Amino acid sequence: MEVRRAFDILPSQLAKYPKSDCLAAKVNGEWQKMSTQQVSEAANQVSLGLRQLGIGKDDKVAIISMNRPEWMLADFGISQLGAVSVPMYPSITVEDYKYIFTDAGVKAVFVSDKSLYAKVKEATASLPEVQHIFTFDKIEGAQHFAELLAMGRKGNVADLEPLKAAVQPDDLMTIIYTSGTTGNPKGVMLSHDNLLSNCRNSQPSVRVTKDDTALSFLPLCHIFERMVTYLYMINGVSIYYAESMELIADNLREVKPQIFTTVPRLLEKVYDKIVAKGHDLEGVKKNLFFWALDLGLKFDTQKNQGFVYNTQLALANKLIFNKWREALGGNLKCIVSGGGALQPRLARVFWAAGIPVMEGYGLTETSPVIAVSGFERANNYIGAVGPVIQNTEVKIAADGEILTKSPSVMKGYYNKPELTKEVIDADGWFHTGDIGEFVNGRFLKITDRKKEMFKTSGGKYIAPQVIENKLKESPLIEQAMVVGADQKFPSALVVPSFDELKNWCKRHEVPFSSNEEMIKNPKIVDMYDELVKGYNQSFAQWEQVKKVCLMPHLWTVETGEMTPTMKVKRKAITENNRELIESLYHQNAVR
């Protein structure tokens, strides 16, 4: 069966690869599995239940939940009616929910738990258009998901056929609100074909089979995990949902997946934990660990480094890296990383350890993949985001901006035609806002965001992301933001990785008190200054960070300084620290 609409995935999987564990999640400590047949039946019940409530074609239904099977049941159930799903992050504010509910004209909402139910009730208190809120967890006084399924079971599945038949591949399927770093979020309109064409065109790079299992923990409300989930299901991959971010390590050992998707920061934390354990070793074991790590940091996918290196690496894999693979379940074919720049050192070490890392690139507006590295060395260039996927055009504009054209480019921004015209030109090219180049004629490399580049008072352009990503290669730096627009030189606000800083203090016999006190400690300030000076060697004179200001607390979504996709909100951080930043440029300023 040809998959032309998202909900075609279920009958297709049922016909080709019927699974006993299509979707699985932990309930009361046990993995509860749903077969393809059960998923299909439950999706039909969602459709019939919503239909009884008056939900039909083009109506908007929100989903706000962490990853769990019910998320996908709601997604398929909505799309079978020709209705439009509006997924949202569980972490955003009540004000954000209210704005999106109003802008999209949401009529019904699915939420997972008690805290989200309370937020949604508050957001919808003055919105009579939102008529139904269903909860995945049982909550006193709330309509439970099981009630909707029960309503659906009273309906006739045959009644869905004409409704499904009326849905065309180019019909609007979902509106995903992107968490802009400034202003209100924009609703990206994606059709069935936008996402499914992206699945088809990414398929040759992500070679999964019906015998594979995936662990899912990146938010399904993000286009990356949503598209990959469809790709998994089209190919008969079983999907297990992690219990929480804190329990990913345990779930990896239990599920033993062949693949999972991640964002760079999670991979960095895995790496940092492994290195921290290496520091705790003693004697020969410690020397062996760091010998293997040093070998890994020299790995190059594009270069055969000869008999001696290859022999040493094979030994390192037997003695050290085999334990890394076991910690990640022991069966990984590859890890797919997206949503931000992956530090080259991480890619090198994981590749050396026999764990290929595929870095990809795209945007919500492109459904999302534009380019992705392969898990074959020939198609993987460390530091780049891979070859452009098939049936996708990319060109670099005169100012360095990446432009793309493909069937995966969005229909536009919901209710914002003028904004759509700003990013999709008359010839159909989508302007990504990213600056990039091709390496070796085929590997796309991202260098910065066009809007985030700034000029110093000397007229030199600074690309902050490049510098920030270099600084964050240090395990001692959690977050960094480069400032200095219209100033003589760039400076950096740096949030230390306080766990790693505690380890450093222990090794150097520096008593650790509070975060606030430690960032003022002269030994620590000097250490970070020297650290930054070392990284400055990678940059031209005018790009080098001259002053560093250590920050006592993480920037988070809750403080309004990070987007839900963990990108820095430069405007908010600048506003919150305006005096501090100005002080960096006063001659006698005290840091």
N, C-alpha and C positions, 0 to 999 in steps of 0.2 A: 504493500500500500504506500502510495506517495504521501509524504508529509508536507502539506501545503498550508495548513493552519496549525497553530500550537497544539490544539486538542487532538489533532490527528496522530500525535505521538503515542497516545495510549493504545488505540486499536492497532497501530503499527507494531508496537512492542509486543502486544498480545499475540499477534500473528507470527512475528519473527522470533522473538526471544522472551516467551512468557517466563516471568521470574517469580520465585517464591519470596524473594526479598527485594522487590522493586524499590521500596522506601522503608527505612528502619530508624527507630529512635529508642533511646533508653527510657523506660517507664518503671519506676520503683526498683531501679538497679538491674533490670533485665531488658535485653534488646527485644523490642516488639516489632515484628516484621509484617509489612503489608505486601501481598502479592500484586502482580500487575492487574489481575482480575478484580481484586478488592479495591485497588486504587481507582480503576475505571468505574466500578459500581458506585463508589463514594462520590466521585466527581459528578456522575449523573445525578445523584441525590442532591448534591449542592445546587446544580443547575435547576432541577425541578422545584427544590425548596425556594430558591430565589425567585423563580418564575411565579410561584404562588403569592409571593410578597409584592409582585408587580414590577420586578426588575426585568428589563428587556434590553434589546439592542441599543448600544451607545450609552446606556446608563453607566454611571461611574460607581465602582465599589472599591473601598480602601482595604488594604491588608497591612496590619502593623503587628509584627511578631518576630521573635527569633526563629531560626530555622527549625522546622519540624514538619512531619508529613502533612499536617493540616494546611500548612501554607500552600503546598502544591495542589492539594484537593480544592482549595478555594480558587486558586489561580486557574486551573482547568475548568472548574465549574462555572466561573465567571465568563471565560472566553467562549465556552460552548453556546452561550446565549447571544453572543455578539456584543456582550457588555464589555466594559473597559476597566481593567484593574488599575488601581492607583497604589502601588506599594510605597511604604514610608519607613524610615528608620525608627526603631523604638527609642532612640536616644535624643530625638529632637524635642523642642519645647512645645508647650501647649499653644503658644502663639503661632508657631510654625504649623501645627496641625490645623488650627483654625483658619489660617491663611489658605492652606492647600485644600481643605474641605470646601471652602467658599469658592476658590478660584476654579477648582475642577467640577464643582457641583455634585459632590459625593452624596449618594443616597443611602448607602449601607456601609458598615465597617466590620471587619474581622479583627479582633485583638487577641493576644495570647493570654495575658495574665492580669492579676488584680491591679497592679500599679498602672499598667497601660490603660486598663478599663477606666480607672479614675481620671487619668489625663484626658482621655477621649470624651468622657462625660462632661468634663469641665469645658473642653474645647467646643463641644456641640450644644452647650446649654442654650445658646442664643441662635442656633441653626436648626430651624424646624425641618429643613430639607433632609437632614440625616435622620432617617426614620427607624433604622434598625442597627443595633450593635450586638454582634455575636462573639462570645468568648470561647477560646480553645480550652482553657482551664475552667473547671466548675467554680463559679463565683456566685455567692448568694445575691439574689435579686437581679441577676443578669441572664439574658437569653444564652443558653449554652449551644455550642456547635451541634451537639447530638440532637437538639430540638429541630434544627434546620434539616439534618439528615432524615429525621423521622417524618418531617413534612414531605420531603422528597420521595420517600419510600411509598407514600400514598399516591404519587403521580404515576404516569405511564411513560416509560422510557421512549416509546415510539414517538411521543409528542416532541421529543428533542430533535428528531431527524430533520424536519423542515427548517427548524431554527438554525441548526448546524449548517445545513445546505446553503442557507442564505448568507453565511459568513464567507467573505472573499479574502484571498491572501493579502490584498492591499488595504483591507479594513483596519482601522485603529484597534490595537489590541491592549496597549498599556500606555499610561502616562507616568513617566518617572521624573520626579522633581529633583533637579540637581541642586546640591547645596553650594550655591555660589559663595565665593569668599567675600563678596559684597552684595548688599541688597537682598531682595526677596528671591526665593528659589524660582527657577524656571521649569515649566512642565514640558519635558521632551516627549513628543508623540511618536510612538513606534508601532508599526504595523506587524502583523503576523510574518509577512515576508521579510521585513527588516531583520528580525531576529533569526528566522529560519535560514535566510540566505547567509547570514553570518555563521551559523552552525555548519552549513554545507561548505563554505569557503575556508573555514578553520579546520575542517575535518582532516585534511591530509597532514596537518601539523600535529594534531592531537590524536594519536592512533590508539584509541581504546577499543576494547572488544567486549562481547557478551560475558566473557569469563572474568572481567575485571570488577573491582569494587572501589568506590570513591568515598572518602570522608569529606563531608561538607561542613564548613564552619564560617566562611565568609558570608555576610548578610545576603539573603535572597532578594532583598529589596534593591541591592546593587546590581546593575546590568551584567557585570562580569560573572557573578555566580549564577544568575538567572539563565544567561545564554549557555554557560557550561553545563548546567543542569539539563537543559533541553538536549544538548549534544550527548551527554551521558545516556539519557533515556532513549534517544534515537538509536544508540548503539548497544542497548541492552546492559549498560553498566548498573550495578546495584549501588544505591546511594544510602549511606549511613550518616545520620546527623550527629555531630559532636554534642555532648551534653552542655558544655560551656567552654569559653576560652581557656579557663583555668584547668579543665580536664582534657584538653586536646592530647597531651602526651599519653595519658592513660588510654584514651580512645584509639589512638594510633596503634598502640601495642595490642589492643583487643581486636580491632577490625582488620588490621594488617592490609591496608589499602594498596592498590597499585598506583593511585594518583590522588593528589589533592591540590587545590588552588590556595594561594596565600597572597598576602601583601608583604612587601619587603620587611616591614618592621617586625612582623611575627617571625620571619626567618632570621632576622638579626638577633631576636631574643633567644631563639633556639641555639644559635651559634654562640652567643655570649654565655649562656648557661653551660655549654659544653666546654668552652675555654676556661670558665671559672672552676669547673671540676678539674681541669688540667692543672691549674695553679695549686690545687689542694693536694696533688700527688707529690710524691717525694722520690729522690734518688733516680734510679735508672728508669722507672716508670714515667716520671715527669720529663726526663730528657727525651725518651722515646716519643711521648705525646707531642712535644713541641718540635721535634725533628719531623714528625709526620705532618704537623700543621704547616711548617715552613715549606715542605714539599708541595702541599696542597695549594699554598698561596702562589706558587710558581706555575700552576697548571694553565695550559692554553689549549682551547678546543681547536684552534686553527694551526697548531704546530706540533709535530712529533719531536720530542726533546731528546730522543736517542735512547740507546740501550741502557746506559747507566741510570738515567732518570726513571725510565719505565720500570726497570728492575727494582729500584728503591721504592717506587710508588706501589708496586705490587706487594712488596713486603709491608709497607705502611698500611695497606688495605687489610692484610691478614692480621696484623698486630693491633691496629688502632681503629681504622675506619669501619671495620666490620661491626664494631660496637655502636657506631653512629647509625648504621643502617638498621640494626636491631632495635634501637631506641625509636626509630620511625616506623616500626612494624615489620621490617625485613623484606617486604615485597615491592617496594616502590619502583615503578618504571620511570617516573619523573614527577617533578613538582612544577606547577605553572604559577608564575609570579606576575602580578599586575597591580595597577592602582598607584604606581609610583616607581621611582628609579631604584633599581636593585644595585647595591654596592658590588662592584666587580670582584672584590675579595671573597664575598659570600658565594658568588657563582663559581669562582675558581675552586674553592675548598670543597663545596658540595659535589661538583663534577669529579674532582680528584677522588672523593670518597665513594664514587660509583652511584651518585644520586644526581642525574641530569636535572638542571634547573632551566626551564624555558621561560624567558622573560618576554612578555607581550606588551602591546601598546594599543590604546584606543580610547574612546570617549563614550559617554552615554549616548551622545548624538550619532554615534556610528555603530551602535548595537552590540558590542563595543569594538571588536577587534579590527585593527587596521594592519598590524604586523605582529608576528610571533616567531620566536626562535624555535628551531626544531630540536628534538632530542637526539638527532644525529649530529656528531661534531661538525660535519661539513656545513650544516645549516644553522650553526650556533656560534655567534661572534660575541664574546664576552664584552660588555659595555655598550652593546647595541640591542635593539628590541626585535631584531630578526628581519627576515625577508617579508615583504608585503604579501598578504594572503592572496589567493587566486581571485580573479574577477574583481579586483580592487585596483584603482589607479591612485597613484600618489605623485605629486610634483612639489618641488621646492620653489616658492615664490622668490622674487628678486630680493625681498627683505629677509629671506630665510624661513618664512612661515611654511609649515606643512599644510598642503591642500590635498583633499582626497575626494574621490567620486566612486560610488559603488551602490549596489542595491540595498546596502545596510544603512545608508544615510537617512536620518530621521525624516518624518513628514513635516516637521517644523515644531516651533514652540507653541504650546496651547495658549490661545487667546492673545498671542503676541506676533502678529504677522510682520510688523516692522522689524522686530528683533530677529526674526527668521531671515529676513532679507539681508541683514547685516552679516550673517554667517554663511548663507548659501547664495553664491553669486548667480548672475543671469545664465552662466554656462553650466550650472549645477555643481560647481566645486564647493565643498564644505571647507571653511577656513577654521582650522583646529585651534589657532591661538598658540600653538607650540612652535618653537624654533628647532630646526633639525637639519640633518645632512645625511647623505648616503656614504657608507664606508665600503670600500672595495666594489663600489658600483651596485651593491644589492642589499646591504644591511642598513636599515634605518636607525639613525642615532638621534636621540632627543637631547637638546642642549639646554633649553630653558622655556619658560612661558613668556610669550611676547609682551604681555601686559605687566609682567613683574620685573622686566629689565629697567634699569634706571641709569641716569648720567650723574657723574660726579661734577663738581664745580669746574673741573679742568676739561669737561667735555668728553670724558671717556665713558663708554658703556660698561656697565657691570651686569653680569648674569647671575643673580643671587643663588638660584637653585644649584648651579654647578658647584659653587663654593660651599653651600650648605651640605650637599651630598658628600663632598670630600671630607668636611669636618666630622660628619656623622659616621665616617668609617672608623673613628675611634670608639671603642666600647665605653669610654668615659663620657661620651657626649650623647645625650638622649635626643635633644632637639636643638636646632640652631636657626636663627633668622638674621640674615645680613641686612644692614641698614646703611644709609649714607647718601641718599638722593640729594643732589645739589651741595654736597659737602666735599671737603678736600680729599677724603679717603673713605673706604668702607670700614665699618666696624661690625661686630657680631654680638647679638644677644645669645647666650649659650645656657641651656638647661642641662646641668650634669646628669649623668645616669647615677643616681645616688647609691644604688646597690653596689655598682661597680666602684664608686668612689669610696664606699666603706671598705671594700676589699683592698683598695689602693692604700688607704689610711692604715689599715692593719699591717700591710707589708712594709710600710715606711714608718711605722710607730708614731703615727699622728693620731692623737685621741679624737674620736668622732663625737660631736655633740648634736646640735640641730642643723638642719639644712641652712637656715639663716646664718648661723655662726660659721659653718664650714666654708661658705662662699666668700667670707671675709678673711679667712685664714691665709696669711701671706704665703705659706708653703703651697697651699692649694691654688691660689691665684697665680703664683709663679709657674706652677706645673701646667696649668691650662694655657698660660701665655706661651710657654715653650712648645706645647702641643700644637697650638695654632701656627706658630712660627714654622714648625716642621711641615705642616700642610701648605703653608704659603709658597713653598718652593715649587709647587705645581702650577703657580699662576704668574702672570705678568706683573710687573711692579705696581701698576695702578689698580690691579685686582686684589692685591694682598690686604688682608685684614690687619689693621694697625692697632685697634683697641678691642678688647673683649670684656663684656659685662656678664658675670655669672648670675643666673636667675634662681630663686629659691624653690620655685614650684613648677610642675609640669603645666604646659598649656593643654587644655582639654576642651571637649565639646561643651561640657557643663559650664566652663568659664566663658564660653563664647569665643574662644581663641583658636579653635580647630573646627574644621567641617566634619560631618559624620564619616567622610572618607579619609580623615586624618591628614588633611592639608592645612597648612598654617593660614589663618586669617590675618594677613599682614596689616590690614587697616586697623583691626581691633587691637592687635598686639601693639601697634605703634601708638594708638590713642591711649591705651592703658599704661604705656611706659614713656610718654612723650618727654617728661622732664628728665628721666633717666637717659634717654637717647640724646637729648640736647646737651646734657652734661658731658657726654663723651667727646663733644667738640668744643668744650670750653678749655682753654689752655691749662688752667689749674684745677680742672675737675677732679673730684675724688670718686673713684669707682666704688 
